Amino acid sequence: MNEQPVAAPSLTRRTIARGVRIFVFIAVAAAVAVLAFTASRETLEGLSRLKWYWLAATCVLWLASAVFDGLRLAVLSRATEHRLSLRASVEIIFIGYFMAAVTPFQVGGLPLQLYIMNKRGISPGRASSLLLMRGVLFYGMLFAAAPIVAIRLRASTAIVKVLAAYIAVIVAAGLALVVASVAFPAQVRRWHERLSQTQKAGLIRRGVLRVLDEFDGFVDGLKVFRQTHNLGWLALSVLVTVGYLVSLFAMSATLLAGLGVQAEPLRVMALNLLLTAVLLFVPTPGASGIAEVGAAGLYAAVCPKHMLGVYVVLWRLFSFYLGALVGGLVALRHVSKH
């Protein structure tokens, strides 16, 4: 059966503008609150001792993470009949960042990404598989490493204990889903169908449906990449994902160094990994508010209070805001003018 083309998503400039206003309001309020509780006269003295070369290194790492992220999608597309260029892949990824910033649970990017990929000749089913495989590679590695990182950190603070417990629940639920899908595929499929037919599903049920839908997409993607001639592309995408993870988390260490804060780089990167694993499941647009407060509580163990607010704002700038800004400029070319 031939798949139907994806219709243009029902997004308007007014809808996006409303989401942007909400995102900016929460992000600015959180940043102001963090700075208000941490800034002091020592903050100005600390800013006068900025090490520009470490901040320049952070910019280089941000560019590297963008390239690696886009390259991952470009490599995965080599398993399809329509290959994406690196530039097109980076644009699609950044659009996802922007839409994640203006929609709850960071789920708004997929329809627009599918629409753009469909315009480039990639069928909706194959496009979904590519995007989901991209996410599975990243979060698969992330959640595989998170328990090890939590153990290595020895739950040194209360917030680390909370994050470690939260991640343990997520990993356990994911493993249970995999085991159930392998051992009882027919029952899981029937359960999925019943949930899909529910009228006015609640928040928890919608969350379960989202997980099941993405798991189905992952299974479909595996059918493509299990083919012998595509295994090489899958292996290369794994290596690219490692490069993305390293460049993404290394930014937290170079930022601290740029602010003149001495901290163990691997420990800083480990804290970043734990926080990133949790932020995917935050209901606010772009995880705004929760990300800033969570980062402040987490990095208080390695950053002095007077520089903590500055660090949190810069960390959010490089880890999310810049990508969302670039994605917004690209997305505006693809949405309705109404």
N, C-alpha and C positions, 0 to 999 in steps of 0.2 A: 504494500500500500504506500502510495506516495504521500509525503508529508506536505501539508499546506504551508504556504509562506507565513511568516510571522507578521501580524498586523502592527502598524505603528503604535507604540504604547501610548495610552491615554494620559500623557503628561503635558502640562502646559507651563508656560513661564510663570504664571501666577501660582500654580501649585508648587513648583520648585522654589519660587521666591519665598513662599510661606515656610517651607521646610528649612530654607537657608536662614531665615530670620530666627526660627526656633533654635537651630543648631548654634548660630552665632551668639544668641542671648545666653544659652546655657554655658557655652564654652567661655565666653567673656566673664560671666558671673563666677564660674569656677576658678578661672585664672586670677581674677581680682581677689577672691576669697583666700586662695592659697598664698598669694603675695602679701595680702594684708596680715595674715597670721604668721608669716615667716620673715618679712623684710624688716631691716633695722639699719642703723648707721653703718654697721659692719658690712651690709650688703653693698653699699656704695664703694666702700674700700675694696671689697672683693671684686667688683666689676672693673675697678681700675687696674686689676692684675690679670685681666683676661689674656689667655695665650691664643693668639689668633691662628697659629698654625694648627692647633688641635681643632679649632672651629672650622678651619678650611678642610681639614681631614674629614670632619663630619659631613660637609657639603659633598665631598668626593664619594663618601660612603652612601649618601642619599642617592646620588646619581647611579652608583653601582647597583644599589638595591632596585631602583626603577628598571634598569637594563636587565638585571637577572629575572625580575618578576615578569617583564614582558617577554623575555627570551624563553621562559618556561612555557608560556602559552604558544609561542611561535614553534617551539620544538614539538609540543604535543600535537599541533595542527599538522605536522608532517605525516601523521598517521592517517590523514584524511585526503580527499581528492582536491581540496581547496586549501592551500597553504597560506598562512598569514605572515606578512612581513613583520620585522621587529617593531617598526614604527606603528603599524596598525595594532599590534598586540599591546604595546604600551598604552596607546590611546584607549583601548577597550578596558584595560586594567584600571586606568585612572578614572574612567567614567564610573566604574564600580566603586572606587573610593568616594567619589563625589556623591553618588546616590546613597551610599552607606551613611554618609554624613547627614543626609536630610530625611532619612526614613528610620523608624523604630527597628530595633534588632538588626540593623545594617543589611536589610534584605532587598532594598529597592533597586539595586543595580542590575539584577539578572534580566528582567524584561527588556530593558534598553540595550544591554549587551547582546542579548539574543537577536534583537531587531537589527542591530548594526552588523552582526556577524552574518545574519541571513541576507542582508543586502550585498554582502561580499561573496555570496554563493554557498555558504555553509548551512546545511539543513538544521532546523531547530533541534532535532534529537541529537545530532552529532555535536552541535554547538554546546548544548547542555552538558553532554558528556565531557567535552574538553574543559569547560569551566569548572565542572565538579571535580574532574581529575586534578586540575590545577589546585583546587582547594584541599583535596584529600592529601596530595603530596605534602603541602605545607602543614596542615593541621595534624596529619598522621605523624609526621616527624615531631611536631610540637608536643603532642600529647604522649608520644612514646618517650620523649626526653623529660617531660615535666615531672613524673614521679621520681626519676633518678635525681633530677636537679633538687627537688624538694628534700630528698633524703640527704643529699650532699650539703644542703644549707642547714640541715639539722633543726628545721623549724625554729630558727633563732629568735623570731619575734611572733607576737600574736597574729599579725596580719599574714605572715608566711604560713602559719598553721591553718588559718582560715582558707587561704588560697589553695594550699596543698590538699585539704579535705575536699574542697569544691571540685578540684581537678580529679581527685580519686573517684568521686561520684560520677563525673562525666565519663571517665575512662571505663569504669565498671558498667555503666549503662550502655556504652558503645560496644563493649565486648559481649554483653548479654544479647544485644541486637544481632550482632554477627553470628553468635552461636545459634540463636533461635532461627535466623534466616537460613542457616546451613542445615540444621537438624529438622526444622519444621517449616519448610518453604511455603507449602500450600496454606497452612494455618495463618502464617504471617501475611500472606497475600490477601486472604479473605478478611483478616482484621483491618488491613490497610484499606480495602474496598469499602468496608462498613464505615470506617471513620470518614472517608472521603464523601460519603453520601449524607453525612450528618448536617442538618440545617443549623445555621448559626452556632458553629462550634466555638467553645470557649477558648481562652488563652492557652491553657495547657494542651488541649486537644489540637489546636492549630500548631503548637510547637512540635507535638509528636508527629503530625502529618508532614511538617516541613522536614523533619529528620528522616522519615520514611521515604519521602520523595527524593531527597538527596541521596539516600542509600540506594534507591532504585537506579538513579542516574549513575552512581558509582559502579554498580554491577554492569550496567550497559556499557560504560566506558571500559571496564575490564575486558569485555568481549572483544573490543577493538584492539586493545594493547596486549592481549594474550597471543595474538597472531605473531608467528615467528618473525616476520619481516618488520614488525613494529616494536619488538623488544628492545632494540638498540635505541630507538627514540625515547622509550620509557626510561631506560637506564640513564640516558643523557639528561632527561628532565629531572631525574633524581639528583644528579650532580649539580645542575643549575639551581635547584631548590636549596641545596646545601650552601651554595654561594650567596643566595638571597638571604638565608637565615643568618649567616655570618655577618654580612654587610648591614643587615637590619639591626641586629642586636649590638653590634660593635659601635653603633652611633651613640648608644647610651654611655659607653665607656669614654669615647673621645669627647663627648660633651662635658662630662665631669672633669676630664683633664683640662679642657679649655677654660673651665671656670676656676681652675687652680685647686681642685679638690683631688686629694690623693686617695685612691681606692683601688682595690684589687679588681682588674678588668673582668676576669672570669666571673667573679661574684656579681658584679654589676650586670653583666650580660645574663646571668642566671636569673636574677630578679626580674629583668625585663621579659625573659621567656615566660615566667610564671604569670606575670601580669597580662601579657598578650594572650595567653591561653584562656584566661577568664573573660577578657573584654569582648570576645565573640558573642557571649550570651547575655550581654547587657542590653536592656530594653530602650535606653535613650538613644536618639539619633547620633551616630558616630561614637557611641559610648561616652558622649560629653558629660562632664560633671563627675561621673563615676571614675573615669580614667584619671582625671586630675587629682581627685581626692585619694584614689587608690595609689597612684604613683607617689603622692606626698607621704602617705603612711608607709609605703614600702621602702622608698629610698631614704627615709629618715635614718635608717640604720647605717647608711654609707655616706650621707651628705650632711654637712653642718646646716643647722636650721636657717642661718642668715642667707644661704645660697640655695636653699631647697626650692623655694618658689620660682626663682629664676630658672633653675634646672628643669622643673616640671613643665614650665611654659615652653622652653626651648625643645624639650623632649617631645612634647605634643606637636610642636611645629614641624619637626623633622619626621616624626613617626607617622603623622596623619594629615595635618593641616595642609602642608605643601602639596601632597598628592591629591587631596580633595579640591584644592584651588585649581590646579592644572586640569583635573577631571571636569570641573565645572565649566571651564572655558571650552573644553572639547564637547561636553554634553549639550551646551546651548546651541551648537550647530545642528543637533539631531532631534530637537524637540519642536513641538508646534509653537508658532508665534502667538497663539491665542492665550 
